[in-house]
Amino acid sequence: MSSVAERLRGELQERFARLSFQERLSLVLDLGRRDVDMYSSARCVDAATAVAVLRAARREGRRPSVCAGSKPA
């Protein structure tokens, strides 16, 4: 990674670390809403459909945890 990218990443991490819990939570929720809005406008679908598609994409390719599927002996 270039030194510019490393420096930028470090600055962003420091800025995020200085935020309070409520500010971090608000930022994360705002970013999620923005992503849903961007996806729905780019694909010409409503927000509920965008959320469903994005959730399905997040699950795609994941395998259930072995410990979640096992039963006690």
MIVEXDO-41455 format. One record per residue: z, y, x of N, C-alpha, C in turn; residue in three letters. Coordinates in steps of 0.2 Angstrom, whole numbers, plus 5000, padded with zeros to 4 digits. Atoms other than C-alpha are relative to their C-alpha. Layout:
! MIVEXDO-41455
+------+------+------+------+------+------+------+------+------+------+
|  n_Z |  n_Y |  n_X | ca_Z | ca_Y | ca_X |  c_Z |  c_Y |  c_X | type |
+------+------+------+------+------+------+------+------+------+------+
|    Z |    Y |    X |    Z |    Y |    X |    Z |    Y |    X |  ala |
...
+------+------+------+------+------+------+------+------+------+------+
***
This chain:
! MIVEXDO-41455
+------+------+------+------+------+------+------+------+------+------+
|  n_Z |  n_Y |  n_X | ca_Z | ca_Y | ca_X |  c_Z |  c_Y |  c_X | type |
+------+------+------+------+------+------+------+------+------+------+
| 5000 | 4994 | 5004 | 5000 | 5000 | 5000 | 5000 | 5006 | 5004 |  met |
| 5001 | 4994 | 4996 | 4996 | 5017 | 5006 | 5007 | 5004 | 5000 |  ser |
| 4994 | 4996 | 4999 | 5010 | 5029 | 5012 | 5001 | 5005 | 4994 |  ser |
| 5000 | 4995 | 5005 | 5005 | 5041 | 4998 | 5003 | 4996 | 4994 |  val |
| 4998 | 5004 | 5005 | 5007 | 5028 | 4985 | 5007 | 4998 | 5000 |  ala |
| 4993 | 5002 | 4999 | 5024 | 5022 | 4992 | 5004 | 5006 | 4999 |  glu |
| 4996 | 4994 | 5001 | 5030 | 5040 | 4992 | 5001 | 5002 | 4993 |  arg |
| 5000 | 4998 | 5007 | 5025 | 5043 | 4974 | 5004 | 4995 | 4996 |  leu |
| 4995 | 5005 | 5004 | 5033 | 5026 | 4968 | 5007 | 5002 | 5001 |  arg |
| 4993 | 4999 | 4999 | 5049 | 5031 | 4977 | 5002 | 5006 | 4996 |  gly |
| 4998 | 4994 | 5004 | 5049 | 5048 | 4969 | 5001 | 4999 | 4993 |  glu |
| 4999 | 5002 | 5007 | 5046 | 5041 | 4952 | 5006 | 4996 | 4998 |  leu |
| 4994 | 5004 | 5001 | 5060 | 5028 | 4954 | 5006 | 5005 | 5001 |  gln |
| 4994 | 4995 | 4999 | 5072 | 5042 | 4960 | 5001 | 5004 | 4994 |  glu |
| 5000 | 4996 | 5006 | 5067 | 5053 | 4945 | 5003 | 4996 | 4994 |  arg |
| 4997 | 5004 | 5005 | 5070 | 5039 | 4933 | 5007 | 4998 | 5001 |  phe |
| 4993 | 5002 | 4999 | 5086 | 5034 | 4941 | 5005 | 5006 | 4998 |  ala |
| 4996 | 4994 | 5001 | 5093 | 5052 | 4938 | 5001 | 5001 | 4992 |  arg |
| 4999 | 5000 | 5007 | 5090 | 5050 | 4919 | 5006 | 4997 | 4997 |  leu |
| 4995 | 5003 | 5004 | 5104 | 5046 | 4907 | 4997 | 4994 | 4997 |  ser |
| 5003 | 5006 | 5003 | 5103 | 5030 | 4898 | 4996 | 5002 | 4994 |  phe |
| 5004 | 4998 | 5006 | 5098 | 5039 | 4882 | 4994 | 5003 | 5001 |  gln |
| 5006 | 4997 | 4998 | 5085 | 5049 | 4891 | 4995 | 4994 | 5002 |  glu |
| 5004 | 5006 | 4999 | 5078 | 5032 | 4898 | 4997 | 4997 | 4994 |  arg |
| 5002 | 5003 | 5006 | 5078 | 5024 | 4882 | 4995 | 5004 | 4996 |  leu |
| 5005 | 4996 | 5004 | 5069 | 5038 | 4873 | 4994 | 5000 | 5004 |  ser |
| 5006 | 5000 | 4996 | 5056 | 5039 | 4887 | 4996 | 4993 | 4999 |  leu |
| 5003 | 5007 | 5001 | 5053 | 5020 | 4885 | 4997 | 4999 | 4993 |  val |
| 5003 | 5000 | 5007 | 5051 | 5021 | 4866 | 4994 | 5004 | 4999 |  leu |
| 5005 | 4995 | 5000 | 5040 | 5036 | 4868 | 4993 | 4997 | 5003 |  asp |
| 5005 | 5003 | 4997 | 5029 | 5027 | 4880 | 4997 | 4994 | 4996 |  leu |
| 5002 | 5005 | 5005 | 5028 | 5012 | 4868 | 4996 | 5003 | 4994 |  gly |
| 5003 | 4997 | 5005 | 5023 | 5023 | 4854 | 4993 | 5003 | 5002 |  arg |
| 5006 | 4998 | 4998 | 5010 | 5031 | 4864 | 4995 | 4995 | 5001 |  arg |
| 5005 | 5005 | 4999 | 5002 | 5015 | 4869 | 4998 | 4997 | 4994 |  asp |
| 5003 | 5002 | 5007 | 5001 | 5009 | 4851 | 4995 | 5005 | 4997 |  val |
| 5005 | 4995 | 5003 | 4993 | 5025 | 4846 | 4993 | 5000 | 5004 |  asp |
| 5006 | 5000 | 4996 | 4981 | 5024 | 4861 | 4996 | 4994 | 4998 |  met |
| 5004 | 5006 | 5001 | 4976 | 5006 | 4857 | 4997 | 5000 | 4993 |  tyr |
| 5002 | 5000 | 5007 | 4975 | 5009 | 4838 | 4994 | 5005 | 4999 |  ser |
| 5006 | 4995 | 5001 | 4963 | 5024 | 4840 | 4994 | 4997 | 5004 |  ser |
| 5005 | 5003 | 4996 | 4953 | 5015 | 4854 | 4996 | 4995 | 4996 |  ala |
| 5003 | 5006 | 5003 | 4950 | 5000 | 4843 | 4999 | 5001 | 4992 |  arg |
| 5001 | 4998 | 5007 | 4950 | 5009 | 4826 | 5004 | 4995 | 4995 |  cys |
| 4996 | 5004 | 5004 | 4964 | 4999 | 4819 | 5006 | 5004 | 4998 |  val |
| 4994 | 4996 | 5002 | 4980 | 5004 | 4810 | 5006 | 4998 | 5005 |  asp |
| 4994 | 5001 | 4995 | 4997 | 5004 | 4820 | 5003 | 4993 | 4999 |  ala |
| 4998 | 5007 | 5001 | 5003 | 4988 | 4812 | 4996 | 4995 | 5004 |  ala |
| 5005 | 5004 | 4997 | 4988 | 4979 | 4818 | 5000 | 5000 | 5008 |  thr |
| 5000 | 4998 | 4993 | 4989 | 4987 | 4835 | 5007 | 4996 | 5003 |  ala |
| 4994 | 5003 | 4998 | 5007 | 4981 | 4837 | 5000 | 4993 | 5000 |  val |
| 5001 | 5008 | 5001 | 5003 | 4963 | 4831 | 4996 | 4998 | 5006 |  ala |
| 5004 | 5002 | 4995 | 4989 | 4962 | 4844 | 5003 | 5001 | 5007 |  val |
| 4997 | 4999 | 4994 | 4999 | 4969 | 4858 | 5006 | 4995 | 5001 |  leu |
| 4994 | 5005 | 4999 | 5014 | 4958 | 4855 | 4997 | 4993 | 5001 |  arg |
| 5003 | 5006 | 4999 | 5002 | 4943 | 4854 | 4997 | 4999 | 5007 |  ala |
| 5002 | 5000 | 4993 | 4994 | 4948 | 4871 | 5005 | 4999 | 5005 |  ala |
| 4994 | 5001 | 4995 | 5011 | 4949 | 4879 | 5002 | 4993 | 5000 |  arg |
| 4998 | 5007 | 5001 | 5015 | 4931 | 4873 | 4995 | 4996 | 5003 |  arg |
| 5006 | 5005 | 4998 | 4998 | 4924 | 4879 | 5001 | 4998 | 5007 |  glu |
| 5000 | 5003 | 4994 | 4999 | 4912 | 4893 | 5007 | 4999 | 5002 |  gly |
| 4993 | 5001 | 4998 | 5018 | 4911 | 4893 | 5002 | 4993 | 4997 |  arg |
| 4997 | 5007 | 5002 | 5027 | 4894 | 4892 | 5007 | 5001 | 4998 |  arg |
| 4993 | 5000 | 5002 | 5043 | 4891 | 4883 | 5004 | 4998 | 5006 |  pro |
| 4995 | 5002 | 4995 | 5058 | 4890 | 4895 | 5002 | 4993 | 4999 |  ser |
| 4998 | 5007 | 5000 | 5063 | 4872 | 4899 | 5007 | 5000 | 4997 |  val |
| 4993 | 5000 | 5003 | 5081 | 4876 | 4895 | 5001 | 5002 | 4993 |  cys |
| 5000 | 4998 | 5007 | 5077 | 4884 | 4878 | 4998 | 4994 | 4996 |  ala |
| 5003 | 5006 | 5004 | 5068 | 4868 | 4872 | 5004 | 4994 | 5001 |  gly |
| 4996 | 5006 | 4999 | 5081 | 4855 | 4879 | 5006 | 5000 | 4995 |  ser |
| 4994 | 5001 | 5004 | 5094 | 4848 | 4868 | 5006 | 4997 | 5004 |  lys |
| 4994 | 5003 | 4997 | 5112 | 4844 | 4874 | 5000 | 4992 | 4999 |  pro |
| 5000 | 5008 | 5000 | 5114 | 4825 | 4878 | 5006 | 4998 | 4997 |  ala |
+------+------+------+------+------+------+------+------+------+------+
***
